[in-house]
Amino acid sequence: MLDLHRLRLLRELKHRGTLAAVAEALSYSPSSISQQLSVLEREAGVRLLEPVGRRVRLTAQAEILVAHTEAVLERLERAEADLAASLEGITGVLRVAAFQTAALALVPDALTLLRTAHPRLRIEITQREPESALPALLARDFDLVLTEEYPGEPGPRPAGVEYEELGEDEIHLALPGESGGGLREAAGVPWVLEPPGTASRQWATRLCREAGFDPDVRFESTDLLLHLRLVEHGHAAALLPGLVWAGRPPAVPVVRLPARQRTRRLFTASRRGGGGHPAVRAFRTALGRGFAARNARIGG
């Protein structure tokens, strides 16, 4: 009989990449992880790891075991959700990862609602960009992740993750100082964008190229409040989502983008089987109410 604990260690290695990373995440020593995986090899009767330089990688047989382990863990996730739903009141700990503007504009209102509705639920928030938060969700570092998709940049959707759409957030062009006009007029000014490899950067670069120019990127940061500050001081143009204002009027003049390029879609993501957990449902409900209230204030 294969041991589930050891199978989970193999799965952790699949998601985290190295024995050292697994050991750090689970508070074991690398030698202990290695010993447990050696026992699992003997239980399975096949080789599960092979050396690649100074690291190891999973064999084809190990990948088969990981796939079955994912199915077992999904079933256990559903069992935990059903068990929690059978109890009166929502308790326990919910670990949430949220990108910066969602953490700024949506999370505080959701926490306020949940503090009243479910005072025994402990919620832990970590600011994390979707590119790293989704792998961490699969590694069970988080229970729920707030993520985003930019126009024409759908991004990867890992197997084992369930998505629920939260809504849309309009993005505006903000120009520095006395600069005026639209996107084409921004060809001659410095820009601040998120770093290469992010969905936002890919979308922004494509947007500018479709307008006939490559942006002169002089500043790079994932901190959109820094983007805003650079615009306010006349140093750069930026593409600022509505959430950066956290429900307040824009602090700088902004210009609307072309119709099919002006909104990003916001989602919450949970592991498959975990979306039915009462704590996950409660947080999603609170986020949705706060997002709707914010849109109503802006619309009004």
C-alpha positions in Angstrom: 0.0 0.0 0.0 1.4 3.4 -1.0 1.7 5.9 1.8 -0.2 9.1 1.2 2.2 11.3 3.2 5.1 10.2 1.0 3.0 10.6 -2.1 2.4 14.2 -0.9 6.1 14.8 -0.6 6.6 13.6 -4.2 3.8 16.0 -5.3 5.5 18.8 -3.4 8.7 18.1 -5.2 6.8 18.3 -8.5 5.4 21.8 -7.7 8.4 23.2 -5.8 11.2 21.9 -7.9 13.9 21.1 -5.4 14.3 19.0 -2.3 15.6 22.1 -0.5 12.4 24.0 -1.4 10.2 21.1 -0.2 12.2 20.9 3.1 11.9 24.6 3.7 8.1 24.7 3.0 7.4 21.7 5.2 10.0 22.4 8.0 11.9 19.2 7.3 15.5 18.6 6.5 16.4 17.8 2.9 17.9 14.5 4.0 14.6 13.5 5.7 12.7 14.3 2.5 15.2 12.3 0.5 14.9 9.3 2.8 11.1 9.4 2.7 11.1 9.4 -1.1 13.6 6.5 -1.1 11.1 4.6 1.0 8.3 5.5 -1.5 10.5 4.1 -4.3 10.7 0.8 -2.5 7.0 0.8 -1.9 6.2 1.6 -5.5 8.9 -0.8 -6.9 10.0 1.7 -9.5 12.5 4.5 -9.8 10.8 7.8 -9.1 13.7 10.3 -9.3 16.7 10.7 -11.6 19.6 13.1 -11.2 20.0 16.1 -13.5 23.2 17.9 -12.7 22.9 18.8 -9.0 19.1 18.5 -8.9 16.6 15.7 -9.5 13.6 15.3 -11.7 10.6 13.0 -11.6 10.5 10.0 -13.8 7.5 9.1 -16.0 6.4 6.7 -13.3 6.6 9.4 -10.7 4.5 11.7 -12.8 1.8 8.9 -12.9 1.8 8.7 -9.1 1.6 12.5 -8.8 -1.4 12.6 -11.1 -3.2 10.0 -8.9 -2.1 11.9 -5.8 -3.7 15.1 -7.2 -7.0 13.2 -7.6 -6.9 11.8 -4.1 -6.1 15.3 -2.6 -8.9 16.8 -4.6 -11.3 14.3 -3.1 -10.0 15.1 0.4 -10.4 18.8 -0.4 -14.1 18.1 -1.1 -14.4 16.1 2.0 -13.0 19.0 4.1 -15.4 21.3 2.4 -18.4 19.1 3.1 -17.3 18.6 6.7 -16.9 22.3 7.3 -20.3 22.9 5.7 -22.0 20.5 8.1 -20.9 22.7 11.1 -22.6 25.7 12.5 -20.6 28.9 11.8 -17.4 29.3 9.8 -14.2 28.8 11.7 -10.5 28.0 10.9 -7.9 29.8 8.8 -8.3 31.0 5.2 -5.0 32.0 3.5 -5.5 34.5 0.6 -3.1 35.9 -1.9 -4.0 39.2 -3.6 -2.3 41.3 -6.2 -1.5 44.9 -5.1 -4.5 46.9 -6.3 -7.0 44.2 -5.2 -5.4 44.2 -1.8 -5.6 48.0 -1.7 -9.2 48.5 -3.0 -11.2 45.3 -2.3 -9.7 43.3 0.5 -10.2 45.8 3.4 -14.0 46.0 2.7 -14.2 42.2 2.4 -12.4 41.9 5.8 -14.8 44.4 7.4 -17.9 42.4 6.2 -16.4 39.1 7.3 -15.4 40.4 10.7 -19.1 41.0 11.5 -20.5 38.0 9.7 -17.9 35.3 10.7 -15.9 36.6 13.7 -14.4 33.1 14.3 -12.8 32.9 10.9 -9.2 33.9 10.8 -8.1 35.4 7.4 -4.5 35.7 6.5 -3.7 38.0 3.5 -0.4 38.0 1.5 0.3 40.5 -1.3 1.4 38.3 -4.2 1.3 38.8 -8.0 -0.7 36.1 -9.9 2.4 34.8 -11.7 3.8 33.4 -8.4 0.5 33.1 -6.5 -1.1 30.5 -8.7 1.8 28.0 -8.4 1.7 28.7 -4.6 -2.0 27.9 -4.6 -1.3 24.5 -6.2 1.5 23.9 -3.7 -1.1 24.6 -0.9 0.5 27.7 0.4 -2.8 29.5 -0.2 -6.5 28.6 -0.2 -7.7 31.4 -2.5 -5.9 33.7 -5.0 -7.1 36.9 -6.6 -5.9 37.0 -10.2 -6.4 39.0 -13.4 -6.5 38.7 -17.2 -5.6 41.5 -19.6 -7.3 42.0 -23.0 -5.8 39.5 -25.5 -3.5 38.1 -22.7 -5.5 35.2 -21.2 -2.5 33.7 -19.5 -2.1 30.0 -18.4 -4.8 28.2 -16.4 -3.1 25.4 -14.5 -4.9 22.1 -14.2 -6.4 21.6 -10.8 -7.5 25.3 -10.4 -11.1 26.5 -10.4 -11.9 30.1 -11.4 -14.8 32.4 -10.5 -15.1 35.8 -12.3 -15.3 38.8 -10.0 -15.8 41.5 -12.5 -14.0 44.0 -14.8 -11.7 46.9 -14.0 -11.2 49.7 -16.5 -7.6 50.8 -17.3 -6.8 54.4 -18.2 -3.8 56.1 -19.8 -2.3 58.7 -17.5 0.2 61.2 -19.0 2.8 63.2 -17.2 2.8 67.0 -16.6 1.4 69.0 -19.4 1.3 66.1 -21.9 -2.1 65.8 -23.6 -3.9 63.7 -26.2 -4.3 60.0 -26.4 -2.1 56.9 -26.8 -0.4 58.0 -30.0 0.7 61.2 -28.3 2.4 59.1 -25.6 5.0 57.9 -28.0 7.4 60.7 -27.1 7.3 60.5 -23.3 9.0 58.2 -20.8 7.0 55.3 -19.5 6.7 53.3 -16.3 5.5 49.7 -16.8 5.6 46.4 -14.9 8.6 44.1 -15.4 9.0 41.9 -18.5 7.3 38.5 -18.2 4.2 39.9 -16.5 0.8 39.8 -18.2 0.5 43.6 -17.7 3.8 44.3 -19.5 2.9 42.0 -22.4 -0.5 43.7 -22.9 0.9 47.3 -22.5 3.7 46.6 -25.0 1.3 45.2 -27.6 -1.1 48.1 -27.0 1.6 50.7 -27.7 2.8 48.8 -30.8 -0.7 48.7 -32.2 -0.7 52.5 -31.8 2.5 52.7 -33.8 5.3 52.9 -31.3 7.5 51.0 -28.8 7.2 52.6 -25.3 10.3 54.3 -24.0 10.4 52.4 -20.7 12.6 54.1 -18.2 11.0 52.8 -15.0 10.0 49.2 -14.1 8.0 48.2 -11.0 5.2 46.0 -9.9 4.2 48.7 -7.4 1.4 50.6 -9.2 1.4 53.3 -6.5 4.9 54.1 -7.6 3.6 54.3 -11.2 1.0 56.8 -10.0 3.6 58.8 -8.1 5.8 59.1 -11.2 2.9 60.3 -13.3 1.9 62.9 -10.6 5.5 64.3 -10.6 5.6 64.5 -14.4 8.2 61.8 -14.9 6.4 59.1 -16.9 3.2 57.9 -18.6 1.4 54.9 -17.1 -1.5 52.6 -17.6 -3.4 52.7 -14.4 -6.3 50.4 -13.5 -9.4 51.7 -11.7 -8.6 49.8 -8.5 -5.5 51.9 -8.0 -7.8 54.8 -6.9 -9.4 52.6 -4.2 -12.8 54.2 -4.8 -11.5 57.8 -4.9 -11.5 60.2 -7.9 -8.4 59.9 -10.1 -5.6 62.1 -8.8 -4.3 62.8 -12.3 -5.9 63.4 -15.7 -6.7 60.1 -17.4 -7.6 59.2 -21.0 -9.9 56.2 -22.0 -8.3 53.5 -24.1 -9.8 51.8 -27.2 -13.0 50.0 -26.4 -11.7 46.4 -26.7 -8.5 47.2 -24.8 -9.6 49.1 -21.8 -10.6 46.5 -19.2 -8.9 43.7 -17.3 -11.0 40.8 -15.9 -10.7 39.9 -12.2 -11.0 36.4 -10.9 -10.7 34.4 -7.7 -9.0 31.0 -8.0 -9.2 28.0 -5.7 -7.9 24.4 -5.9 -10.3 22.0 -7.6 -12.5 20.6 -4.8 -11.8 23.5 -2.5 -14.2 26.1 -4.0 -17.1 24.7 -2.0 -15.5 25.3 1.4 -17.6 27.7 3.4 -14.7 30.0 4.2 -13.8 30.2 0.5 -17.4 30.9 -0.4 -17.8 33.5 2.3 -14.7 35.4 1.2 -15.8 35.3 -2.4 -19.2 36.6 -1.4 -17.7 39.4 0.6 -15.4 40.4 -2.3 -18.3 40.4 -4.7 -20.4 42.6 -2.5 -17.6 45.1 -2.0 -16.8 45.1 -5.7 -20.5 45.8 -6.5 -20.7 48.6 -3.9 -17.5 50.2 -5.3 -18.9 50.1 -8.9 -22.2 51.6 -7.7 -20.3 54.5 -6.0 -18.3 55.1 -9.2 -21.4 54.8 -11.4 -23.3 57.2 -9.1 
